[in-house]
Amino acid sequence: MPIEFKKNRAVFHDVVVVEEAEGLLDWLQNKPAAKVDLFACRHVHTANLQVLMAARPEIARWPEDMELRAWLESALKPAS
């Protein structure tokens, strides 16, 4: 399962495909205080990125992969 939904945390694993976006959106809408753990993620489909950009959940852990981390941080971190 590319996204594991826990009580108050969505844990991304490996490759998160387009089919996960609707479920992610629904889960985040019902969990406004939810956090997202991207550490084990290797690829995020842009549909999921759009959900994260719209929902703006707290990122508990960024991806271990530095290229993916840089890409996601540039899209998801608030402007200083």
N, C-alpha and C positions, 0 to 999 in steps of 0.2 A: 504494500500500500504506500503510494508516494507521499501522502500526508496522513499522519497519525494524529487524530483529534483526541486530546486528553481533556481533563476537566476544564482547564483554563489556558491550555497551550496547544498550539498546532505545531507539530514537529515534521519538517520537510525531510524526506529521504531521497537520495539518489536523483532521479529525473522526475520532475513534477510536470505532467503533461496537461494539455488544454482541457481534457475531460474533468480535471480536478477543480477548475475555476468556479463553477456554479456552487459546488459543495463548500468551497472555501468562503465564498461570499456569504452564503447562508449562515455558516457557522460564525463568521466574524460579526454579522449583523445581530446575532443572538447573544454574542459574548463581547460587549463593548470594552471590557477590561482585559481581554485576551492578549496573550503574548505569542510571538512566533519565533520558533527555533529553526534557524536555517543552517546550522553547523554541518549536518551530514548531506546537504543538498549539493548536487553537481550541476544541475541545469533547471531553470525555471522558465516555463513557457510564458510568453508575454501576456497572455490572458490572466495568468495568476499574478504577474507583476502589476497589471492594471488594477486588480482587486486590492492588492496590498497598497498601492498608491492612493486609492480611493478611501480605503478603510483606515489607513495610517495606524496599524496596531504597533505596540511596542515590540521591538526586535530584541529578544532575549539573548540570542547568539547569532552572529554573522557566519556566513559560510567559511569553512576551513580553506577552500580554494580561493586564493588571493585575487585572481582575475574576476571570478564571479562576485566576490565580496566587493571589489571596487565598483563593479557595474551596478550592483544592487544598492550600495551605499549612496552612490551618486543620484539614484532615483528615489530613494526612500528616506534619507536623512533630511531633516528640516534645515532650511537655510539659516545660517548663523547671523 
